Amino acid sequence: MIWVVEELAGFGGIEHMVALHAAEMARAGVPITLVARPPIHPVWRTRLKDAGLRLVEADDESPAALCRCTLRVAHEAAARAILFVPLGEGCEHWLHLGERPPIWTTAWEMTDMSARCWWLPERLSEWIHRLDMLLVVSDSARREAVERFGFRAPVRVVPGGVYAPNPGVSPRAPDSSPLVTCISRLSQEKGLEYAIAALALLPRSLDGVRLDVWGDGIDRTRLLTQLRLFGVEDCVSLQGTFAPGDQLDDIASRTTVFLLPSLIEGRPIALMEMAVRGVPTVATETTGAVEILGADYPWLVPVGDTHALASALRDLLVQPDSWCRAVEWVLRASRPFVVTAGRSSPVLECHRHLYGMEVAR
């Protein structure tokens, strides 16, 4: 099995999902070779190697180089199946190769595939039908694939997952200086300007509240300007990136409320990571957040509604009963997504079913 990965340079949802799923398959004895275009972050290079996975780097970042490398690896390994992650330029280039080998080919798309995902390939509807199967992260994405793109081959929902936290990790209860945390790429679709504006709308009685934003991206300069415009530069910190792992436990233990103000989410990994650690969450009603927390979660708010974000934050920061109720809710909602390394899980069962492989339980 070959997994062709378009992005292993940062710490986003794609990288996380690839690393976790591939590692679990390797632990179950399923041989997987990963082909990725450069650059590859040293953290992922080390983790994938430690998991016993072969990682092959393409000569350059171009789709052509990625496919040349895939062809070479497929020939060497006599590969039976290829998985592209996600539906990107590499997958499109592969499906248009004039002498493409007859290998079962699928792709794994991490968004909800709605019209709001402007970064999806422009002509996706013209070539997606060449895939033998499509993997998505949610039921809503499955509907979009069929109804919007006319995909007629099988579409399967692959359950996302996160590893269980270390024992004893718990969030910080509300006090005189509560901490709100965002973990997000700094890009337009993540809605961080609404988080900043919501913080500015909190009442004076919550003057001690701070907001930490973990992540980096092309919107950093614009967000720094917005901090000054809203007058909250002294209580908001853009912390930059961090390596996934134990630092998540530290971030969660210092956080009072996790905030996810995104305009669109397919399967928000950061939300799952905070939820399994019991961190109460305020989130916008994206498809990903709704499918994880449930449509009746009391602290889901309309996308782009700054006042609703501020009101939900205030409730969790001021009302101890609300905060405790949210802790119990997110822990309960996140249980299906917890993966224990080396044990049978929805992750392994899904891949076993999809590829017809006999994966050890």
C-alpha positions in Angstrom: 0.0 0.0 0.0 1.3 3.5 -0.9 0.1 6.7 0.7 0.9 9.8 -1.3 0.9 12.8 1.0 0.8 16.4 -0.4 1.7 18.0 2.9 4.0 17.0 5.8 5.6 20.4 6.3 3.6 21.6 9.3 1.3 20.5 12.1 -2.2 20.7 10.5 -5.0 18.2 10.4 -3.7 16.4 7.4 -0.3 15.7 8.9 -1.9 14.6 12.2 -4.4 12.2 10.5 -1.8 10.7 8.2 0.7 10.1 11.0 -1.8 8.5 13.4 -3.6 6.3 10.8 -0.4 5.2 9.1 1.3 4.4 12.4 -1.7 2.3 13.6 -1.7 0.4 10.3 2.1 -0.3 10.7 1.6 -1.5 14.3 -1.0 -3.9 12.9 1.5 -5.3 10.5 0.2 -3.7 7.3 3.1 -2.5 5.1 2.7 1.1 4.0 5.2 3.3 2.1 4.6 7.0 2.3 5.5 9.2 -0.6 5.6 12.9 0.2 6.7 16.1 -1.5 9.2 18.3 0.3 9.6 19.9 2.7 9.0 17.2 5.4 9.0 18.5 9.0 11.7 16.7 11.1 9.0 15.8 13.7 7.0 13.8 11.2 10.1 12.3 9.6 11.2 11.0 13.0 7.7 9.8 14.1 7.0 7.9 10.9 10.4 6.3 11.0 9.9 5.2 14.7 6.6 3.7 13.7 8.4 1.5 11.2 7.1 3.3 8.1 9.1 3.8 5.0 9.1 7.5 3.9 10.2 8.5 0.4 10.6 12.2 -0.5 9.9 13.5 -4.0 12.6 15.4 -5.8 10.7 18.7 -5.6 7.3 20.2 -4.8 5.8 19.8 -8.2 2.9 17.4 -8.9 4.9 15.8 -11.7 7.8 15.0 -9.3 5.4 13.6 -6.7 3.9 11.3 -9.4 7.3 10.2 -10.8 8.3 9.2 -7.3 5.0 7.4 -6.8 5.5 5.5 -10.1 9.0 4.4 -9.0 7.9 3.2 -5.6 4.8 1.5 -7.0 7.0 -0.5 -9.4 9.6 -1.4 -6.8 6.9 -2.5 -4.3 4.5 -4.1 -6.7 1.9 -2.0 -5.0 -1.8 -3.1 -5.1 -3.3 0.2 -4.0 -2.5 3.9 -3.7 -4.1 6.5 -1.4 -3.7 10.2 -2.1 -4.1 12.6 0.8 -5.9 14.9 0.1 -7.7 15.6 -3.2 -5.0 17.9 -4.6 -2.7 18.6 -7.5 -0.8 15.3 -7.1 -3.9 13.2 -7.3 -5.1 15.1 -10.3 -1.8 14.7 -12.1 -1.7 11.0 -11.3 -5.2 10.4 -12.7 -4.3 12.1 -16.0 -1.1 10.2 -16.6 -1.1 8.7 -20.1 0.5 5.4 -19.0 -0.8 5.1 -15.5 -0.4 1.6 -14.1 -3.7 -0.3 -13.3 -3.4 0.2 -9.5 -6.5 0.6 -7.4 -6.5 4.3 -6.5 -8.4 6.3 -3.9 -8.1 9.6 -2.2 -8.8 10.9 1.3 -10.3 14.4 1.6 -10.2 16.2 4.9 -12.7 19.0 4.3 -16.5 19.0 4.2 -16.2 19.4 0.4 -18.8 22.2 0.4 -18.8 25.2 -1.9 -17.0 27.2 0.9 -13.8 25.1 0.3 -12.5 27.4 -2.3 -9.1 25.7 -2.3 -10.4 22.4 -3.7 -9.2 21.8 -7.3 -11.0 24.0 -9.8 -11.9 21.1 -12.2 -12.4 18.5 -9.5 -15.8 17.4 -10.9 -14.2 16.6 -14.2 -11.7 14.0 -12.8 -12.9 12.8 -9.4 -14.9 10.1 -11.2 -11.6 8.4 -12.2 -11.0 7.3 -8.6 -12.0 3.8 -7.5 -13.1 5.0 -4.1 -13.2 8.2 -2.1 -12.6 8.5 1.6 -14.0 11.5 3.5 -14.2 12.6 7.2 -17.9 13.2 7.7 -21.4 12.3 6.5 -21.8 15.9 5.2 -18.7 15.5 3.0 -20.1 12.2 1.6 -23.3 14.0 0.6 -21.3 16.7 -1.1 -19.2 14.2 -3.0 -22.3 12.5 -4.4 -24.6 15.5 -4.9 -22.2 18.3 -5.8 -19.5 16.4 -7.6 -21.6 13.5 -9.0 -19.2 10.8 -7.6 -20.7 7.4 -8.3 -18.0 5.0 -6.9 -18.1 4.1 -3.2 -17.6 6.9 -0.7 -16.6 5.9 2.8 -16.4 7.9 6.0 -13.1 7.3 7.8 -13.3 8.0 11.5 -10.8 10.5 12.7 -9.0 9.9 15.9 -6.6 11.2 18.5 -4.5 9.4 21.1 -5.5 9.4 24.7 -3.9 12.0 26.8 -1.5 11.2 29.7 -3.3 10.4 33.0 -4.2 13.3 35.2 -4.6 16.0 32.6 -7.5 18.4 33.3 -8.4 21.9 32.3 -8.0 25.0 34.5 -11.2 26.0 36.3 -12.4 29.6 35.9 -10.6 32.1 38.2 -9.6 35.7 38.2 -7.3 35.3 35.2 -8.9 32.6 32.9 -7.2 31.6 29.7 -9.0 31.0 26.4 -7.0 29.0 23.8 -7.3 28.7 20.1 -5.2 26.1 18.2 -5.4 27.0 14.5 -3.6 27.7 11.3 -3.5 31.5 10.9 -5.6 31.7 7.7 -8.8 33.4 6.7 -11.1 30.4 6.9 -10.2 29.9 10.6 -12.2 33.0 11.6 -9.7 34.2 14.2 -10.7 37.8 13.7 -14.1 36.8 15.3 -12.2 35.4 18.3 -10.3 38.6 18.7 -13.5 40.7 18.4 -15.4 38.4 20.8 -12.7 39.0 23.4 -13.1 42.7 23.0 -16.8 42.4 23.7 -16.4 40.6 27.0 -17.6 42.7 30.0 -15.2 44.6 32.2 -15.7 42.1 35.0 -13.6 39.7 32.8 -10.7 42.1 32.4 -8.3 39.3 33.5 -9.1 37.0 30.6 -6.4 36.2 28.1 -6.4 34.6 24.7 -3.5 32.4 23.5 -3.5 31.5 19.8 -1.3 28.5 18.8 -0.4 28.2 15.2 1.1 30.1 12.3 0.2 31.1 8.8 -0.1 33.7 6.2 -2.6 35.8 8.2 -0.2 36.6 11.1 0.5 40.2 10.1 -3.2 41.0 9.5 -4.2 39.5 12.8 -1.5 41.6 14.6 -3.1 44.7 13.1 -6.5 43.6 14.2 -5.3 43.2 17.8 -4.3 46.8 17.8 -7.5 47.9 16.1 -9.6 46.2 18.8 -7.3 47.4 21.6 -6.6 43.9 22.9 -2.9 43.5 22.0 -2.0 43.3 25.7 -4.3 40.3 26.4 -3.8 38.2 23.2 -0.7 36.3 22.4 0.1 34.7 19.1 2.2 31.8 20.4 3.4 30.3 17.1 3.6 26.6 16.4 4.3 23.7 18.7 5.2 20.0 18.1 2.2 17.7 18.8 2.5 15.4 21.8 3.0 16.1 25.4 2.8 19.9 24.9 -0.9 19.4 24.2 -1.3 18.2 27.8 0.4 21.3 29.1 -1.7 23.6 26.9 -4.9 21.9 28.0 -4.0 22.0 31.7 -3.6 25.8 31.5 -6.7 26.4 29.4 -10.1 27.4 30.9 -12.0 27.4 27.6 -11.1 26.2 24.1 -12.4 28.5 21.3 -12.9 27.3 17.7 -14.3 30.3 15.7 -13.8 28.7 12.2 -15.8 29.5 9.2 -15.5 26.0 7.9 -14.2 22.7 9.4 -14.1 19.1 8.1 -12.7 17.2 11.1 -11.1 19.7 13.6 -8.3 17.8 15.2 -7.6 20.5 17.7 -11.2 20.3 18.9 -10.8 16.5 19.4 -7.5 16.9 21.2 -8.9 19.4 23.7 -12.2 17.5 24.1 -10.4 14.2 25.1 -8.7 16.3 27.8 -12.0 17.7 29.1 -11.5 21.3 28.0 -14.9 23.1 27.7 -15.3 24.4 24.2 -17.1 27.3 22.4 -17.3 26.6 18.7 -19.0 27.8 15.6 -21.6 25.5 13.9 -19.3 24.1 11.3 -20.1 20.6 10.0 -17.0 19.2 11.8 -17.8 20.7 15.2 -21.4 19.7 15.0 -20.5 16.1 14.1 -18.1 15.8 17.1 -20.0 17.7 19.8 -23.6 17.1 18.7 -26.0 19.6 17.3 -27.5 20.1 20.7 -24.2 21.2 22.4 -25.2 24.4 24.2 -22.1 26.3 23.3 -22.2 26.0 19.6 -22.9 29.4 17.9 -23.6 30.5 14.4 -20.6 31.0 12.1 -19.4 34.6 12.0 -21.6 35.7 15.0 -19.2 37.7 17.2 -21.7 38.5 19.8 -22.8 34.9 20.2 -19.2 33.9 20.6 -18.7 36.5 23.4 -22.0 35.4 25.1 -21.0 31.7 25.1 -17.5 32.5 26.4 -19.0 34.6 29.1 -21.3 31.8 30.2 -18.4 29.3 30.5 -16.1 31.8 32.2 -18.6 33.1 34.7 -21.0 30.2 35.5 -19.2 27.3 37.3 -22.2 25.0 36.7 -22.0 25.7 32.9 -18.3 25.1 32.9 -18.6 21.7 34.7 -21.4 20.7 32.5 -19.3 21.4 29.4 -16.4 19.4 30.8 -18.6 16.3 31.2 -20.2 16.9 27.7 -16.9 17.1 25.7 -15.4 14.1 27.5 -18.5 12.0 26.7 -18.6 13.3 23.1 -15.0 12.6 22.4 -14.8 9.0 23.6 -15.5 7.5 20.2 -12.5 9.2 18.8 -9.9 8.0 21.3 -7.3 5.6 19.8 -5.1 3.5 22.0 -1.8 2.7 20.3 -1.6 -0.9 19.1 -5.2 -1.9 19.9 -8.1 -2.5 17.7 -10.0 0.7 17.0 -12.4 2.2 14.4 -9.3 3.4 12.6 -8.0 -0.1 12.0 -11.4 -1.6 11.4 -12.2 1.0 8.7 -9.0 0.5 6.8 -9.3 -3.3 7.1 -12.8 -3.1 5.6 -11.8 -0.6 2.9 -8.7 -2.4 1.6 -9.9 -6.0 2.2 -6.8 -6.6 4.3 -6.6 -8.9 7.2 -5.5 -6.5 9.9 -4.4 -8.0 13.3 -6.9 -7.2 16.1 
